[in-house]
Amino acid sequence: MKVIITAFVFSLVTLQAFALSLLTVTVNSEVANYSLDDLETMPQVTFITTNAFVDGPVEFSGPLLRDVLERSDLLDIENVQVTALNDYSIEFPVSDALDFDVIIATRMDGELISVRDKGPLWIMYPVTGNPELEDPIYKSRMIWQLKEILAE
Amino acid sequence: MRSPLVYLRWTVFFVLVAGLISVAFSLAVMRSKIDTIDDGSINGPVWMVMSLEYDLFRFELALADFILEKTDATAVNLRFDLLWSRVATVRSGETAQLLQDYKAPSEVFEQLHMTLEETDAEVTHIEEANPLELNQLAIRFGSHSEALHNATLSVLQENSIRTKALRDELLYISQINSLTSIAVAVFLLLILLLYVIESIQTKRQLKEKDGLLEQAHAANIAKSQFISVINHELRTPLTSVVGAISLVKSDALGKISPKARSVLELADRNCEQLSALITDLLDVDKFDANRVEYQFSELNLSSFLREQAKINSTYAQEFGVAIVADPDMPDLTVWADARRLGQVTSNLLSNAAKFSTRGETIKINLTQQGENAVFSVADNGRGIPEAEQARIFDRFHQVDSSNERERGGTGLGLSIVRSVVEAHGGRVTLTSVLGEGTTFFVELPLHARSDSTQE
């Protein structure tokens, strides 16, 4: 009985964790919240790539950044302000999301990504197979610990 | 002869190209050097160590706020996790390598990492810690600040050393580049100068050539005029000579003896030959000056050739030679000037007659070959040596001059033949075997019998 209750409570906690807002997309102070669940129910893209912050090729999966931007009708603007958990913030060119299959990675090698591993959300470019993405400029746009997308 | 200027020009040109290549090369090197300027970038070593210092500071701040009960455990844990991820970043992959290159003491990051691992459980359950433990935790993380700050300073120092080295290098490259550019400019001027000198020379040479050409042209005109005058001056007296001879021959001036008649006949024949020579000379001159007018019309080639065989037979008989046109010649029509084409056939036939042995026959034939009508004149004469064949169409050329004179001939006939045939859009060729005979082939385009061209 105790086990069942524990399992139930645990599942509630887990459910809550999945329902927690991880990403806010703010357009002219209109806020859209995305939980892990929201992001994972969107069409998923998976690719294996290397980058400067991981050792060897790693499989990343998650929704396309352009799908998320499209939901807030952000595909026509030039830049969005992207902010991370550690308050790191840059201007992100929307064209990148259109030109490449840039994803908001929610999983690394199939596992959810912890904050310690630069999660829970990590903007990821398919560097492997796109040599032009090896330019250092793209390294700076792979925002880890993504928290917020802002547009005016 | 090539002037030394040409060699000089090429030398200068190659030096110029080499200079431009070296400029391009050094610009490329410069570009790649500039690409390595990485200090301020988001993934550069300076940024990395400073961010680490900042993240440690933010964690310490969160911890202090927690001790003062200004914030909750979740915030502390978030800062802890962020610090953890930052430490992981500087310890792994490209970043670790880069920091090592920039002489960042890696043991500082290792020690911080150990502290994180050792305090992980404590921070995760921080709400259970007592004030003393919290203080110790704060002191423990605080002890890393100085070492981390020193690491940042050493990275900064290394960065400034590198930047200076890079700047010096770029300065050196740009100096080299400026010098090369000046050299290139000088050589460019030199090559320009060479071109000017050469063009002056060329102009002078061209002027000389023009003068020579003018002289040659004037000589040619003089020659033509000379021929015309000679023709005229020859023909006029010749006409009166012929007239006089025929008058005497007709017994109008009294009966003449048979002996005298035969002498007159000889004189008459020679006059005829002289007249033919003059006509040929005039024709050649006309062909030269492109003053020949053609009157083209539809011409039935087979009946034309039969008629020509008949006309020229009299002449051939003098050499004891018969002319036979093939009775089965096909009915072919060409677009031709009958009078000029008659010149072609009579030249070819008289040549054939002259070179044939007595009793032989000259054969005329006609065939169709594709879009062309080809008629041939074949004799069984002594043939033309292969070496001569190419030259027989040249004016005044004769195969064996000593013998020719006996037979009588100007050496102009075949030249006229070629001019006329080419004016008809055709061509004349021959095959000849020494001792067996010669066949001339005249190729003329067939006249399209379609009504559209006729109307």
Interface residues (C-beta under 8 A of the other chain):
Chain A: A52 F53 V54 D55 L85 N86 I90 S114 V115 R116 D117 K118 P136 K139 S140 W144 Q145
Chain B: D38 S41 I42 N43 S51 D55 R58 L78 D81 L82 W84 S85 R86 A88 T89 S92 G93 E94 T95
